[in-house]
């Protein structure tokens, strides 16, 4: 990580989260330079907060069709690579988005199938829940808490289909994303641990995770020395105030 970026990260963490959490973040990042050693918080949400269900004026929300997704993929600012779309759509994943004047404002992806997560791991879960991942808000729309509205409205749609709620996971040192998730109504389900070195990886899930059928498994690529795939952590790419 560039020195200037690291300095900014430390200053931001100290300002928003204090000394203890900043030190924890730095320790985890340092360890993971040489080996995989991460603690994940698995989160679950089964009820939306009313303040995040109302759309701001001029916005609408919907599940995007493949044709719409392919069109939006033509703009690199939307961070929808064709290869990602091929994989996600092939397994039946859906993208729920907020739009303003037909312009993409923010979106998240949702899956009912085991999904490649990060660091050579895949996440498995109770099919009564939907796994939320790849959350993104475009720069022009940040700071309006649109992500919370999008997630809340998407969950209402899945509840109407008979699902019990949504599941996500966040690295335990990603305090900004954790704060965002708690604000919109997620609660802790449990913790999971991932370790890896020399092309091999292992994962364990705590009792709370197992209650939701949630577990992490190394992918075949991870344990054959292949490069880790990083696509599906619930990391809100909008900053702490959005």
N, C-alpha and C positions, 0 to 999 in steps of 0.2 A: 504494500500500500504506500503511495507517495507520502513523503513526510508532511506536506501541507495538508493533505486529506486526513492523515492520522491526527494531526494537531487539532483540526476542526472537529473531528469526531470526539476527541477527548473533551474539548471545551463544551461541546453540545451536551455530552453525557453528564458532565459535572453540573451544568446549569439545570438540566431537566431531571436528573435521576440521583445526584449525590455521589459522594466519594466511594461508598461501598459497591454500588452497582457499576460504577465506572471501572473500578479495579477488577470486578468479576468479568466484565465485558472484555477488558484487555487480556486477562489471563486466558479466557476461552479462545480468543482470536489468536493469541500467541501459540497455544498448544496445537491449534488446528493448522498451523503453518507446516508442522512436521508429521502430524497424525490426526486421524478423525477421532474426536472425543467431544460429543455433543449431548446435551440434555434438551429434549423437546417437551414443551407443554402441549398436551392435547386438549383442545377446547371444544365445547359443545354449546349449541344454542337451540332452544326449542320454543322460544316465544320472542316476538319482536317488541321493541320498545315503541310506544305510540308516536313519540316525537320524531322517529325516523321512518315513518310510513308515508308521510305526506310529501308529494313531489313539489319542488320549487316551481314557480311560474316559468313556463316555457320549456319544461323538461317532460319527457315521457320515458317510460321504462318498458322493456320487453326482452324476450328471448330472441336472439339474433338468428336468422336463417343462415344456411351455408352460403347462399349467394351474397348476403350482406357482409358476412365475415370475409369472404374472398375479396370483396370490393374494398373493405376497410384495410385489408392486408396490403393493399397497394401503396398505402402511406406508411413509411417506416416509423413515423411518430406514434402509431397505434400499437407497436410492438406485438404484431400478430404475424409471425413468420409462417410461410406456407408449410414448411415441414412440421411445425407445431400443430397447425390446423389439420393436416393430414392425419396425424396420430390421434389427436383429441376427438375429432369427428368420427374416426373409424371405430373408436370404442364407445361412441354414443354420448360423449360429454356435451354439455350445453353451456352457452355463454349468455349471461344475463347482463344487460347494459342499460345505462341512462344515456339518452340522446337529447340534444338541443338543436333545433333546426336541422335535423337529420345528420348532425355532426356528433361523432362519438365523444362522450364526456368521460365515462368511466365504465369499467366492466369487471366481472369475476367469472371464473369458470367453475362448473359443478359437475361432479362425477358420481355415478353409483357403482363404479367398478374399481378394483385395485388400480392404483395410479403411481407411476414413477414419481418419487418425491425429490429428495436431494441426497447428495453424497453417496450415490450408488444404492439407495434404498427405495423400496416401494411401500406404500401405505395401504393396509387392508382394514376393512371396517364392516360393521353391521349394515347390511343392505337396507335396513329400515331408515338409515340416515343418508344424507348426501354430503359428499366431501367438497368443500369450497377451497379453491386455489387460484393462483395467478391473478391476483387483484391488482388493478392498475387504473390510475386516474391521470388523464392528460394534463400537462402543465397549466393550460389556460383555465382549468376548472378546479385546481387544487385550493385547499383552504375553505371549502364550503361544506365539508362533511358529506359529500355526495356518496362516498364509498359506503358509509353507514346506511344511507338510504337505499342504495342498490342492494346491499346484502339483506337488509330487512325485508324489502319487497320481494326479493327472490325467495327468501325463506317462506314467506306467506304463500307464494305460488306452489312451493313444494309441499307445504302442509296441506294445501287444498287437494293435492294429488294423493295424500295419504301417508307421506313420509313423516317421521317423528321429529326431524330437525336437521341441522347442519353440523358437520364436524370440520375442524381445522387444526393445524398444528403450527406452532411458532417456536423458534429456538429460544431457549430460556434467557439468553442474554440480549435478545432483541426487544428491549423495553418499550420502544416507541410503538412497535406493532402490537405488543401485548396490551398496552394502554388503549390503543385504538379498538382492539377486539373487545376488551372489557366494557368500554364505553358503549358499544353498540349492543351488548347483551350476552356475549359469550361468557361462559364460566369454565373453570378448570374441571377437566374430567380425570386427568392423571398425567403421569410423566413417562417418558420413554428415553432410553439411553442408547446411543450408537457409538461403537468403537471400531476403529479400522487402522490397519497399518500394513505396509508391504503388499498392497493389492487385495487384502482380505478384509472383510467387514462383518460385524456382528451387531445385533440389536435386541434389546429387551424392552418389554412394556410392563408397566406397573399394574396393580390390581384395578385401579380406577379406569385405565385404558381398556383392560380386558372386559370390563362390564359393558362397554360399547362395542365389543368385538374389534377393537382397534389394536393393530400391531404393525410393526415395521419388519420388512424382510429384505435382506441383501438381494440386489438384482444379479442376474447371471453375469452381466458385464462387470459389475464391481468385483466379483470373486474370480474373475478370469483375467484381472489386470486391466480391464477396459477403463476408459475415462468415465468418471462419474457424470451423471446427467442431472442438471439442476433446473427443474421446471415447475415444481408444484408446491413449494412452501407457501403458506398463507402469509405473504409479506406484502403489506400494503405500501405500494410505491408512491406515497403521496406526502410523506412527512408527518410529524407528530400532530399537527394542528388541523389536518383535513377531516 
